[in-house]
Amino acid sequence: MNSTTLNQIVEPSWLERPSPEVAPDLLGCTLVRKFPDGQVLRGLIVETEAYAVGDPAFHAYRRRTQRNAVLFEPAGRSYVYLIYGIYHCFNVVTDADGIPSAVLIRALQLESLPTESSPKPYRTAAGPGKLCLALQINRDLNALLLQPSEPLWLEHRSLDFQQQLDCQATTFVQTTRIGITQGVDLPWRWYIKNCPAVSRT
């Protein structure tokens, strides 16, 4: 992957690849949330999971439904769903139009904090439900095109992050996914090694 400068927007064409290719490439990228009052909150993506065709843990495994329809649409859109009737999860749709594929953003390291009251602020977005709470992401933000004209978008890795990666000062861990009961052997989870904002297994 080429080095990019800070704030370069991730375009849909960059995401038109199978999710197991995109998921590790999203580590070090930034998820940006613009709130209705104009406030902007950025979070470094530190943990991802891939879901793709033929994956029994994937919401699009059986067929297209009203709930999962966005997963079959062109890359670069959001897929937001509710788990346990309480927590939302945010995903980035990837791959070609008509091929269901997505990357779950599991954890962020926030640039600034929505609240200073947390005793462990680096854990504020350490998990898919936590990050959606911190960024106020819910089903209202489902099926958005992830661009700066919308409430959510993605930015490429900074040059500094890419240089740390190139010289191996920063490294990634690849392992199996967590919190699922099917497809448990697929090594489709990636996270930044030794990052305190990664969710707990």
Backbone torsions as a table, in degrees:
resi	resn	phi	psi	omega
1	MET	NA	136.4	-179.0
2	ASN	-73.5	149.5	174.7
3	SER	-67.6	142.4	178.7
4	THR	-130.5	160.0	-180.0
5	THR	-91.8	160.9	-179.1
6	LEU	-59.7	141.0	176.1
7	ASN	76.1	9.1	172.8
8	GLN	-74.2	124.7	-173.3
9	ILE	-73.0	138.5	173.6
10	VAL	-79.0	116.9	-179.7
11	GLU	-89.0	154.9	179.6
12	PRO	-54.2	-34.8	-177.7
13	SER	-61.6	-31.0	179.4
14	TRP	-69.1	-23.4	-176.9
15	LEU	-94.8	0.2	-177.0
16	GLU	-81.2	56.4	179.4
17	ARG	-140.3	160.3	176.8
18	PRO	-56.7	143.5	-176.1
19	SER	-57.3	-34.3	177.1
20	PRO	-65.2	-18.2	173.2
21	GLU	-84.7	-40.0	-176.1
22	VAL	-73.7	-38.0	-172.6
23	ALA	-54.3	-50.4	178.0
24	PRO	-68.6	-28.5	178.8
25	ASP	-70.7	-21.3	178.2
26	LEU	-79.1	-18.1	175.6
27	LEU	-61.9	131.1	-178.1
28	GLY	90.1	-13.1	171.6
29	CYS	-76.7	172.3	-176.8
30	THR	-120.0	132.3	170.4
31	LEU	-95.6	127.1	-176.6
32	VAL	-114.5	132.5	178.4
33	ARG	-119.0	121.8	174.1
34	LYS	-105.1	119.1	-177.6
35	PHE	-83.2	162.5	-179.0
36	PRO	-56.3	-28.3	179.9
37	ASP	-83.8	2.6	178.7
38	GLY	96.7	-12.5	177.8
39	GLN	-63.5	143.2	179.4
40	VAL	-121.3	132.2	178.4
41	LEU	-124.2	128.6	-179.7
42	ARG	-112.8	144.2	177.3
43	GLY	-137.6	129.7	176.1
44	LEU	-73.2	129.1	179.5
45	ILE	-76.1	119.5	-175.0
46	VAL	-117.8	-5.7	-178.9
47	GLU	-156.4	133.3	-179.1
48	THR	-139.8	160.4	171.6
49	GLU	-137.1	143.1	179.6
50	ALA	-101.9	144.5	174.3
51	TYR	-136.2	133.2	-171.3
52	ALA	-149.3	179.0	179.8
53	VAL	-54.7	136.3	178.3
54	GLY	82.3	3.7	-177.3
55	ASP	-94.5	113.1	-176.7
56	PRO	-65.3	-14.4	178.0
57	ALA	-87.9	-5.3	-173.9
58	PHE	-86.1	140.1	179.4
59	HIS	-62.6	-21.7	-179.8
60	ALA	-98.6	15.3	-173.8
61	TYR	-62.2	-43.4	-173.5
62	ARG	-88.1	-52.2	-176.1
63	ARG	-167.7	170.0	176.3
64	ARG	-78.9	133.3	177.9
65	THR	-132.5	174.2	176.9
66	GLN	-61.9	-35.9	-177.6
67	ARG	-68.4	-42.4	-173.2
68	ASN	-102.1	10.0	-172.2
69	ALA	-53.9	-36.4	-177.0
70	VAL	-63.8	-24.2	179.9
71	LEU	-66.2	-19.8	179.9
72	PHE	-95.5	-2.5	-178.5
73	GLU	-86.5	172.1	179.8
74	PRO	-58.2	156.2	-178.1
75	ALA	-61.5	159.0	174.2
76	GLY	95.9	15.5	179.0
77	ARG	-112.8	164.1	178.0
78	SER	-93.4	145.0	171.1
79	TYR	-127.4	113.3	-177.2
80	VAL	-118.5	127.8	178.6
81	TYR	-135.8	165.6	-177.2
82	LEU	-105.8	134.6	174.9
83	ILE	-118.2	145.7	-179.8
84	TYR	56.3	16.8	-179.6
85	GLY	69.1	10.4	-174.2
86	ILE	-129.8	-51.7	-169.4
87	TYR	-101.9	140.6	174.8
88	HIS	-94.8	152.7	175.5
89	CYS	-127.5	138.5	-177.3
90	PHE	-109.6	129.0	-179.5
91	ASN	-127.3	153.0	174.8
92	VAL	-107.6	122.9	179.5
93	VAL	-75.6	134.7	-177.2
94	THR	-128.9	-178.5	175.2
95	ASP	71.8	-177.0	-173.8
96	ALA	-75.2	157.3	176.7
97	ASP	-54.5	128.6	179.0
98	GLY	93.9	-12.4	178.8
99	ILE	-105.4	110.1	-178.3
100	PRO	-68.3	128.9	-176.6
101	SER	-166.8	139.0	-179.3
102	ALA	-157.3	156.3	175.2
103	VAL	-116.0	121.5	173.9
104	LEU	-80.2	126.0	174.1
105	ILE	-87.3	108.3	-172.6
106	ARG	-87.8	-30.1	-176.5
107	ALA	-157.1	148.8	177.7
108	LEU	-128.5	150.9	167.5
109	GLN	-106.6	107.3	-172.7
110	LEU	-73.6	140.7	177.0
111	GLU	-68.6	-46.2	176.0
112	SER	-133.0	163.5	-172.2
113	LEU	-108.4	138.7	176.8
114	PRO	-67.0	-22.5	175.9
115	THR	-143.8	144.8	179.1
116	GLU	-98.0	6.4	-173.6
117	SER	-83.8	-12.7	-176.9
118	SER	-69.6	132.0	178.4
119	PRO	-68.7	-23.0	177.5
120	LYS	-128.6	79.3	-172.8
121	PRO	-59.3	-29.5	-179.5
122	TYR	-69.3	-11.8	178.4
123	ARG	-95.0	2.1	-174.9
124	THR	-57.4	-35.8	-178.9
125	ALA	-121.5	31.3	-176.5
126	ALA	-88.5	67.8	-179.8
127	GLY	150.4	152.2	-174.4
128	PRO	-62.1	-38.8	177.2
129	GLY	-70.2	-40.1	179.8
130	LYS	-63.7	-42.6	-177.2
131	LEU	-68.0	-34.3	177.4
132	CYS	-69.3	-34.9	174.3
133	LEU	-64.7	-46.1	-177.4
134	ALA	-63.5	-38.0	-177.5
135	LEU	-97.2	4.4	179.9
136	GLN	52.9	51.5	177.6
137	ILE	-99.6	126.2	175.7
138	ASN	-141.6	-170.0	-175.4
139	ARG	-63.3	-18.6	175.9
140	ASP	-62.7	-22.0	-178.5
141	LEU	-101.8	15.7	176.6
142	ASN	-74.8	144.5	174.7
143	ALA	67.8	22.5	174.8
144	LEU	-77.2	145.0	167.1
145	LEU	-78.5	123.0	-173.1
146	LEU	-78.9	88.1	-178.4
147	GLN	-143.9	157.6	-176.3
148	PRO	-60.3	-15.5	175.5
149	SER	-76.7	-8.4	-178.5
150	GLU	-112.2	173.7	-179.4
151	PRO	-70.1	-13.9	-179.1
152	LEU	-136.3	140.7	172.1
153	TRP	-156.5	170.9	-179.0
154	LEU	-117.1	145.1	175.2
155	GLU	-124.4	144.2	-178.2
156	HIS	-66.0	166.8	175.0
157	ARG	-56.5	145.3	172.9
158	SER	-72.4	160.4	177.2
159	LEU	-60.8	-39.4	179.3
160	ASP	-61.3	-44.7	-179.5
161	PHE	-63.4	-44.1	-178.5
162	GLN	-64.1	-37.0	178.2
163	GLN	-66.7	-39.4	176.6
164	GLN	-62.7	-36.7	178.3
165	LEU	-69.1	-43.5	-178.0
166	ASP	-62.9	-35.7	-179.3
167	CYS	-94.8	7.3	176.9
168	GLN	64.7	22.7	170.9
169	ALA	-72.4	-26.9	172.8
170	THR	-119.1	134.3	179.3
171	THR	-134.0	161.0	-179.4
172	PHE	-110.0	154.4	173.0
173	VAL	-115.0	133.4	174.8
174	GLN	-112.0	132.5	-176.3
175	THR	-154.4	-172.1	178.2
176	THR	-82.3	158.5	-177.9
177	ARG	-74.8	162.6	-177.3
178	ILE	-125.2	158.5	176.9
179	GLY	75.7	18.7	178.9
180	ILE	-126.7	162.9	179.8
181	THR	-115.3	-10.9	177.8
182	GLN	-124.0	154.7	-179.3
183	GLY	63.0	28.9	-172.2
184	VAL	-71.4	-18.0	-176.6
185	ASP	-89.6	-9.6	-179.2
186	LEU	-70.7	127.5	-178.6
187	PRO	-84.2	62.5	-171.1
188	TRP	-112.3	32.4	172.5
189	ARG	-122.0	136.6	178.6
190	TRP	-131.9	144.8	174.4
191	TYR	-151.4	160.5	178.6
192	ILE	-78.3	123.1	-176.3
193	LYS	-61.6	137.6	176.8
194	ASN	63.4	19.7	177.5
195	CYS	-86.0	125.0	-177.0
196	PRO	-70.4	-12.7	-178.0
197	ALA	-89.2	-3.1	179.4
198	VAL	-69.7	143.8	-179.3
199	SER	-67.4	156.4	-178.9
200	ARG	-84.6	142.0	179.3
201	THR	-88.5	NA	NA
